[in-house]
């Protein structure tokens, strides 16, 4: 009889142990599934955030590249426009030199009459103009200076300068630069906008 009770007790302990083990296993499986689900959700969130961030960064990169390309394009256009404006003023300078020489240095003469104050200054010109300007030019110039109450003692210097038309007027240590390059450069500040409007259309960049 005692052996029967012991056997039943043993069987109950085993049964209870198995039931508790099943319970523990089930709870563990449920907890593992919950943890796995949370991990999957977190992974999905991280992946989604990463994709959104990557897409935003990609869009920003493209926007920056487009902006840089547009900036480079604008710089290129401005550079080319500047070259065209430079060409215009270069042509103007060439035409001034040509007209002055073809016209017996009439423009140089007019500029001298305005620039000479005393009438004993020295005229410095380019090597080409030094050869072209003769005694008759100086005689006529000095006569007109005398008529306007200035000394008629202006001379042509043996010194020459590498200039393109016009002259440098010297009296002692003082020099007045009336070369065509300098005069055109001073004028450019006033007329460059108008030249650009003529070339490219007013109001266009």
HUZILIN-V25192 format. One record per residue. N is the residue number from 0. RES is the residue in three letters. PHI is phi in whole degrees, 0 to 359 (* if undefined). PSI is psi as a letter, one per 40 degrees, with the letter a starting at -180 (none if undefined). OMEGA is omega in degrees with one decimal (NA if undefined). Layout:
N RES PHI PSI OMEGA
N RES PHI PSI OMEGA
//
This chain:
0 UNK * d 179.6
1 UNK 295 d 179.1
2 UNK 292 d 178.7
3 UNK 293 d 177.0
4 UNK 296 d -179.3
5 UNK 296 d -179.4
6 UNK 293 d 179.8
7 UNK 295 d 179.1
8 UNK 296 d 179.3
9 UNK 298 d -179.6
10 UNK 295 d 178.8
11 UNK 296 d 179.7
12 UNK 297 d -179.4
13 UNK 296 d -179.0
14 UNK 295 d 178.9
15 UNK 297 d -179.4
16 UNK 295 d 178.9
17 UNK 296 d 179.3
18 UNK 296 d 179.7
19 UNK 293 d 178.0
20 UNK 295 d 177.6
21 UNK 299 d -179.8
22 UNK 296 d -179.6
23 UNK 296 d 179.9
24 UNK 297 d -179.9
25 UNK 295 d 178.6
26 UNK 297 d 178.9
27 UNK 296 d 179.1
28 UNK 294 d 178.7
29 UNK 296 d -179.9
30 UNK 293 d 178.5
31 UNK 296 d 178.9
32 UNK 297 d 178.7
33 UNK 296 d 178.7
34 UNK 296 d 178.9
35 UNK 296 d 177.7
36 UNK 297 d 178.4
37 UNK 296 d 179.0
38 UNK 296 d 177.9
39 UNK 296 d 178.9
40 UNK 297 d 179.4
41 UNK 294 d 178.1
42 UNK 296 d 178.2
43 UNK 297 d 179.7
44 UNK 295 d 179.0
45 UNK 298 d 179.0
46 UNK 297 d 179.7
47 UNK 297 d 178.3
48 UNK 298 d -179.5
49 UNK 296 d -179.8
50 UNK 296 d 179.4
51 UNK 295 d 179.5
52 UNK 294 d 179.0
53 UNK 297 d 179.2
54 UNK 295 d 179.2
55 UNK 296 d 179.4
56 UNK 294 d 178.2
57 UNK 296 d 178.2
58 UNK 297 d 179.7
59 UNK 294 d 177.8
60 UNK 298 d 179.0
61 UNK 297 d -179.9
62 UNK 299 d 179.4
63 UNK 295 d 179.0
64 UNK 297 d 177.8
65 UNK 296 d 178.9
66 UNK 298 d 178.7
67 UNK 295 d 178.5
68 UNK 296 d 178.9
69 UNK 296 d 179.2
70 UNK 296 d 177.9
71 UNK 299 d 179.9
72 UNK 296 d 179.2
73 UNK 296 d 178.6
74 UNK 297 d 179.7
75 UNK 296 d 178.9
76 UNK 298 d -179.9
77 UNK 297 d 178.7
78 UNK 297 d -179.7
79 UNK 294 d 177.3
80 UNK 295 d 177.7
81 UNK 299 d 178.2
82 UNK 296 d -179.9
83 UNK 295 d 178.1
84 UNK 295 d 176.4
85 UNK 302 d 179.9
86 UNK 297 d 178.7
87 UNK 299 d -178.4
88 UNK 292 d 175.6
89 UNK 295 d 178.1
90 UNK 295 d 177.9
91 UNK 298 d 179.2
92 UNK 298 d 179.0
93 UNK 300 d -179.3
94 UNK 291 d 176.7
95 UNK 299 d -179.9
96 UNK 298 d -178.9
97 UNK 298 d -178.8
98 UNK 297 d -179.4
99 UNK 297 d -178.5
100 UNK 289 d 178.6
101 UNK 293 d -178.1
102 UNK 264 f 177.8
103 UNK 70 f 179.5
104 UNK 62 f 180.0
105 UNK 295 d 179.6
106 UNK 294 d 177.0
107 UNK 299 d 179.5
108 UNK 299 d 179.7
109 UNK 298 d 179.4
110 UNK 294 d 178.3
111 UNK 296 d -179.5
112 UNK 298 d 177.9
113 UNK 278 d -174.0
114 UNK 274 d -176.0
115 UNK 287 h -178.9
116 UNK 256 d -175.1
117 UNK 266 d 179.4
118 UNK 115 e 175.9
119 UNK 237 f -179.1
120 UNK 287 i 180.0
121 UNK 243 h -177.6
122 UNK 260 h 176.4
123 UNK 248 h -178.8
124 UNK 231 a 178.0
125 UNK 285 i 177.3
126 UNK 303 d 179.6
127 UNK 295 d 179.9
128 UNK 290 d 177.7
129 UNK 298 d 178.5
130 UNK 286 d -173.0
131 UNK 278 d -177.4
132 UNK 283 h -176.1
133 UNK 256 a -178.4
134 UNK 296 d -178.0
135 UNK 296 d 178.0
136 UNK 297 d -178.8
137 UNK 293 d -179.6
138 UNK 297 d 179.1
139 UNK 296 d 179.6
140 UNK 297 d -178.6
141 UNK 294 d 177.2
142 UNK 297 d 179.9
143 UNK 290 d 177.0
144 UNK 294 d 178.4
145 UNK 297 d 179.7
146 UNK 296 d -180.0
147 UNK 255 f 174.3
148 UNK 66 f 172.6
149 UNK 243 i 177.6
150 UNK 297 i 177.3
151 UNK 257 f -173.9
152 UNK 235 f 179.8
153 UNK 290 h -179.3
154 UNK 236 i 176.6
155 UNK 262 h -175.4
156 UNK 291 i 172.3
157 UNK 288 d 177.9
158 UNK 285 i 176.0
159 UNK 236 i 177.3
160 UNK 233 i 177.2
161 UNK 278 g -179.9
162 UNK 238 i -177.8
163 UNK 243 g 179.3
164 UNK 90 i -176.2
165 UNK 81 a -173.2
166 UNK 198 i 167.8
167 UNK 243 h -178.8
168 UNK 260 h -175.1
169 UNK 237 h 173.2
170 UNK 220 h -173.6
171 UNK 67 b 178.7
172 UNK 266 e -177.6
173 UNK 271 h 177.5
174 UNK 234 i 174.3
175 UNK 246 h -178.6
176 UNK 270 h 177.2
177 UNK 237 f 175.8
178 UNK 288 i -179.5
179 UNK 298 d 179.3
180 UNK 300 d -178.1
181 UNK 292 d 180.0
182 UNK 297 d 179.9
183 UNK 290 d 177.4
184 UNK 296 d 177.5
185 UNK 294 d -179.8
186 UNK 287 d -174.4
187 UNK 300 d -179.8
188 UNK 302 d -176.9
189 UNK 276 d -171.0
190 UNK 244 e -175.0
191 UNK 299 d 179.0
192 UNK 298 d 178.7
193 UNK 294 d 177.8
194 UNK 297 d 179.2
195 UNK 298 d 178.1
196 UNK 297 d 179.1
197 UNK 293 d -177.9
198 UNK 285 d -168.3
199 UNK 243 e 180.0
200 UNK 94 h -176.6
201 UNK 295 h 176.6
202 UNK 87 e 178.1
203 UNK 265 i 179.5
204 UNK 262 none NA
//
